[in-house]
Amino acid sequence: MRTDVSEPLVAAGDAVSAWASSVLVAWGPSADALYVATSEAGAAESLAFWAAARATGFALAAPGAFPYTLANAPAGRIGTALGIRGPSVTVLGTFDDALAAASDDLADGLCTRALVVHLDPVAPATTTTPDPTLWRLVHTVLAADSPPAGAPIGRALAPALDT
Amino acid sequence: MSALVTGYGAVTALGSAPDTWDGILAGRSAARPWDDLADEGFAVTTACRVTHLPAGDPTRRGRALADAALADALALADGALDGVAPSRVGVYLGTTMGESAGYEQATSSFSAAAHHGGALADHVASLVGATGPVRAFGTACAAGNYAIGAAAAAVRAGRVDVAVAGGVEPFSRIAMVGFSRMRAMTPDLCRPFVAGRRGMQLGEGAAFVVIESSARVAARRARARAVVGALGLASDAHHPTSPRPDGSGMASAMVSALSRSSLSPAEVGWVSAHGTGTPQSDAAEAVALRSVFPSGVPVSSIKGAIGHTMGAASAVETVVAVRALEEGLAPPNVNGSSPDPSLELDVVVTPRAADLRWVLNCAYAFGGLDSALVLGRAA
């Protein structure tokens, strides 16, 4: 049901899930949290969804791609794959923005362990009818509140996902 | 140290924050059919749109809504930013679609950076002169709760002295198409928690609160409007768009908010429900509410009055909750005077006077996001 344009984003989310599973098997408790930073998730998908809807007529538009117009769609996919039942936070910005949000929430006791991800395309959407693009896992860390508070205890840098 | 609301402002299809409060108490719905949507071929043409502001540039509609709501919030807070170092002022903003018209009217010079929620947060930061934390949440229809909860936590922890927090959602044609084609949208009126409810209705709006520490409020002898308690967050890990039918994620967020605020369910006098009016979501929320509040709790949703303002929804609902605490009045469930008995909820059908000390503001979203925010009466 998805349009092609969202498939690389889905693949990027799945790559994060695979990495996180390799680092730690037992994700899921309500104290586990997921933080995703992105400045582009949903942008190309919104453009593509709108272009398709205009082409078919609004009353006949295919709805399958609509959820991927939302910036938190990757977090939803990652969280579902890992079974994370704690906070799921999508920050519209950089990796540092997401890490700051996770660090604050760890310090405030909102969670005790956080997977922090930055997910953005290699090239931002710049046309009204974007083609499927490459997505880059810019940075992924696992942080925990003890010990020490907020310190990354795992790290992975992934190359662009060539899809 | 407590986090206190000293100012609030909102823009909805019913008008300003006072207009919205009065309209809800009167049971008014802002929903009406729109000729432009019919002419453009939309399957659903009824929505709740803001008409009391100039139309302006549609690609900057969110900024215009934010400007109006923020101006009211800052005016009510009366000097909240005076004498505060810009680096000690934080901005926390939530949205679902950002400047949706920016995507709908994209040209070859398109840049998402001009239209996503980060641009809206930067806009607000520039308005208030903040150089402290600027955080934009893309957490869909729960984004307002995320923003206000994070802002209050930052104030309590001393990370900022003053926080401006809220949600912004201009009218989105993309969302009109998406929700209607997913068959999630009612063709007539949104009727939360009513038997035969047919779906959600799209709205637009913005709302902001000004949050200060109790120490600062005392020092400047400001009037506190409400206390912001803890935010509870949870995830369904279930489905991209559908909630868990057992409501367990929703309940987990409620329990987290209450326990982190050192409250028992019995201390909550009213729940501002997510109450979208969709059969699935309302049913799941009812299960969650019954599990967390086995002795019952008064519940209502304002979405029958102003529609679902998505990323702004729980920020608007926070403003309504603050008004409820100030007035000691639980607002009614607009378009919902005949609640579905199978939900077994104490739905507030007419304004109900109550000694409200604590209320719970609930919001959920696509992606399986669950949130609940505690708000309390100012001492």
HADDOCK unambig.tbl for C-alpha pairs under 7 A between the chains (distance, minus, plus):
assign (segid A and resid 30 and name CA) (segid B and resid 234 and name CA) 6.77 0.50 0.50
assign (segid A and resid 40 and name CA) (segid B and resid 112 and name CA) 6.66 0.50 0.50
assign (segid A and resid 43 and name CA) (segid B and resid 112 and name CA) 6.16 0.50 0.50
assign (segid A and resid 46 and name CA) (segid B and resid 103 and name CA) 6.58 0.50 0.50
assign (segid A and resid 47 and name CA) (segid B and resid 103 and name CA) 5.82 0.50 0.50
assign (segid A and resid 50 and name CA) (segid B and resid 104 and name CA) 6.49 0.50 0.50
assign (segid A and resid 50 and name CA) (segid B and resid 174 and name CA) 6.34 0.50 0.50
assign (segid A and resid 57 and name CA) (segid B and resid 41 and name CA) 6.92 0.50 0.50
assign (segid A and resid 58 and name CA) (segid B and resid 41 and name CA) 6.04 0.50 0.50
assign (segid A and resid 58 and name CA) (segid B and resid 42 and name CA) 5.35 0.50 0.50
assign (segid A and resid 58 and name CA) (segid B and resid 43 and name CA) 6.90 0.50 0.50
assign (segid A and resid 58 and name CA) (segid B and resid 177 and name CA) 6.02 0.50 0.50
assign (segid A and resid 59 and name CA) (segid B and resid 41 and name CA) 6.40 0.50 0.50
assign (segid A and resid 59 and name CA) (segid B and resid 42 and name CA) 5.46 0.50 0.50
assign (segid A and resid 59 and name CA) (segid B and resid 43 and name CA) 4.73 0.50 0.50
assign (segid A and resid 61 and name CA) (segid B and resid 181 and name CA) 6.69 0.50 0.50
assign (segid A and resid 63 and name CA) (segid B and resid 178 and name CA) 5.63 0.50 0.50
assign (segid A and resid 63 and name CA) (segid B and resid 181 and name CA) 5.37 0.50 0.50
assign (segid A and resid 63 and name CA) (segid B and resid 182 and name CA) 5.65 0.50 0.50
assign (segid A and resid 66 and name CA) (segid B and resid 178 and name CA) 5.32 0.50 0.50
assign (segid A and resid 70 and name CA) (segid B and resid 96 and name CA) 6.54 0.50 0.50
assign (segid A and resid 70 and name CA) (segid B and resid 97 and name CA) 6.61 0.50 0.50
assign (segid A and resid 70 and name CA) (segid B and resid 140 and name CA) 6.81 0.50 0.50
assign (segid A and resid 71 and name CA) (segid B and resid 138 and name CA) 5.67 0.50 0.50
assign (segid A and resid 72 and name CA) (segid B and resid 138 and name CA) 6.06 0.50 0.50
assign (segid A and resid 72 and name CA) (segid B and resid 139 and name CA) 5.78 0.50 0.50
assign (segid A and resid 72 and name CA) (segid B and resid 140 and name CA) 6.90 0.50 0.50
assign (segid A and resid 72 and name CA) (segid B and resid 367 and name CA) 6.63 0.50 0.50
assign (segid A and resid 73 and name CA) (segid B and resid 367 and name CA) 5.92 0.50 0.50
assign (segid A and resid 76 and name CA) (segid B and resid 240 and name CA) 6.28 0.50 0.50
assign (segid A and resid 76 and name CA) (segid B and resid 367 and name CA) 4.19 0.50 0.50
assign (segid A and resid 76 and name CA) (segid B and resid 368 and name CA) 6.45 0.50 0.50
assign (segid A and resid 79 and name CA) (segid B and resid 237 and name CA) 5.60 0.50 0.50
assign (segid A and resid 80 and name CA) (segid B and resid 237 and name CA) 3.86 0.50 0.50
assign (segid A and resid 80 and name CA) (segid B and resid 238 and name CA) 5.76 0.50 0.50
assign (segid A and resid 83 and name CA) (segid B and resid 237 and name CA) 5.28 0.50 0.50
assign (segid A and resid 84 and name CA) (segid B and resid 235 and name CA) 6.75 0.50 0.50
assign (segid A and resid 84 and name CA) (segid B and resid 237 and name CA) 6.09 0.50 0.50
assign (segid A and resid 85 and name CA) (segid B and resid 234 and name CA) 5.62 0.50 0.50
assign (segid A and resid 85 and name CA) (segid B and resid 235 and name CA) 4.45 0.50 0.50
assign (segid A and resid 85 and name CA) (segid B and resid 236 and name CA) 5.92 0.50 0.50
assign (segid A and resid 85 and name CA) (segid B and resid 237 and name CA) 6.16 0.50 0.50
assign (segid A and resid 86 and name CA) (segid B and resid 233 and name CA) 6.47 0.50 0.50
assign (segid A and resid 86 and name CA) (segid B and resid 234 and name CA) 4.35 0.50 0.50
assign (segid A and resid 86 and name CA) (segid B and resid 235 and name CA) 5.41 0.50 0.50
assign (segid A and resid 87 and name CA) (segid B and resid 233 and name CA) 4.83 0.50 0.50
assign (segid A and resid 87 and name CA) (segid B and resid 234 and name CA) 4.67 0.50 0.50
assign (segid A and resid 87 and name CA) (segid B and resid 235 and name CA) 5.99 0.50 0.50
assign (segid A and resid 88 and name CA) (segid B and resid 234 and name CA) 6.97 0.50 0.50
assign (segid A and resid 88 and name CA) (segid B and resid 235 and name CA) 6.28 0.50 0.50
assign (segid A and resid 88 and name CA) (segid B and resid 369 and name CA) 6.57 0.50 0.50
assign (segid A and resid 89 and name CA) (segid B and resid 139 and name CA) 6.49 0.50 0.50
assign (segid A and resid 90 and name CA) (segid B and resid 137 and name CA) 5.87 0.50 0.50
assign (segid A and resid 90 and name CA) (segid B and resid 138 and name CA) 5.25 0.50 0.50
assign (segid A and resid 90 and name CA) (segid B and resid 139 and name CA) 5.69 0.50 0.50
assign (segid A and resid 91 and name CA) (segid B and resid 136 and name CA) 5.75 0.50 0.50
assign (segid A and resid 91 and name CA) (segid B and resid 137 and name CA) 4.73 0.50 0.50
assign (segid A and resid 91 and name CA) (segid B and resid 138 and name CA) 5.73 0.50 0.50
assign (segid A and resid 92 and name CA) (segid B and resid 117 and name CA) 6.38 0.50 0.50
assign (segid A and resid 92 and name CA) (segid B and resid 118 and name CA) 5.55 0.50 0.50
assign (segid A and resid 92 and name CA) (segid B and resid 136 and name CA) 5.32 0.50 0.50
assign (segid A and resid 92 and name CA) (segid B and resid 137 and name CA) 5.88 0.50 0.50
assign (segid A and resid 92 and name CA) (segid B and resid 138 and name CA) 5.84 0.50 0.50
assign (segid A and resid 93 and name CA) (segid B and resid 118 and name CA) 6.49 0.50 0.50
assign (segid A and resid 125 and name CA) (segid B and resid 111 and name CA) 6.81 0.50 0.50
assign (segid A and resid 126 and name CA) (segid B and resid 108 and name CA) 6.60 0.50 0.50
assign (segid A and resid 126 and name CA) (segid B and resid 109 and name CA) 6.46 0.50 0.50
assign (segid A and resid 126 and name CA) (segid B and resid 110 and name CA) 5.08 0.50 0.50
assign (segid A and resid 126 and name CA) (segid B and resid 111 and name CA) 5.79 0.50 0.50
assign (segid A and resid 127 and name CA) (segid B and resid 107 and name CA) 6.91 0.50 0.50
assign (segid A and resid 127 and name CA) (segid B and resid 108 and name CA) 5.22 0.50 0.50
assign (segid A and resid 127 and name CA) (segid B and resid 110 and name CA) 6.21 0.50 0.50
assign (segid A and resid 128 and name CA) (segid B and resid 106 and name CA) 5.78 0.50 0.50
assign (segid A and resid 128 and name CA) (segid B and resid 107 and name CA) 6.10 0.50 0.50
assign (segid A and resid 128 and name CA) (segid B and resid 108 and name CA) 6.43 0.50 0.50
